Amino acid sequence: MKEDYSHISVILDRTGSMEPIRDDTIGGFNTFLADQKKRPGVGTLTLVQFDSEDPYEVIHDFKLISAVPKLTRKTYVPRAATPLLDAIGRGINDLEQNLAVMPEMEMPAHVVMLVVTDGQENDSHEFTRGQITKMINKKQEDGWKFVFLSADLDAIDDALAHGVSAASVMAYDKDEVGVAAAWRSTSSRYSDLRSGRVENVVFDEFDRSLQKSEKLRKK
């Protein structure tokens, strides 16, 4: 493995309910992208957008972060329903296949899957909850890291039920401030992983203090 090489696959909700925070999501992703471009080491990124019209649209596939363009209103257009399980399942399989053909010495030392949504599953047809739980648990055993951001508290509970570490799951407020803070926190924690300071992407108390939704979870 290449110790200075990290890969992140972003599974981004593009469903209709994301329209109120469309510009905020675009801005948050672009802030994350700009920050990661400044970091030392090799980084690649896969970006997948999902909705019921296209449950798995690959926008970028293992692209060098330095070459990934900004998200725009033309490349991010919310619509339709939420096949969240299918997007995660296909994302895991896709990432697994990409890694399988890489020489071991060229493989990234850190592999992260980041899921960003504002709602709960409501339109999957390929994968069940049980299948996704088994897949996540297996890949975590293989060293993958899973990070989950959601504006829906029921979806947060689902992520925890699927086996995603509570430290890597965070609720965000569905407004300009909440979305921006969530992406900044994610970028900071991912940078910690890339630098070798930590072994996982984990949100701290400061990150959570910026989200009113996190306070509601604790009640």
Secondary structure, DSSP 8 states (H G I E B T S, - for coil): -EEEEEEEEEEEE-SGGGGGGHHHHHHHHHHHHHHHHTSSSEEEEEEEEE-SSSS-EEEEEEEEGGG-----TTT----S---HHHHHHHHHHHHHHHHHTS-GGGSEEEEEEEEEESS-----SS--HHHHHHHHHHHHHTT-EEEEEES-HHHHHHHHHTT--GGGEEE--SSHHHHHHHHHHHHHHHHHHHHTS-SS----HHHHHT-HHHHHHH-
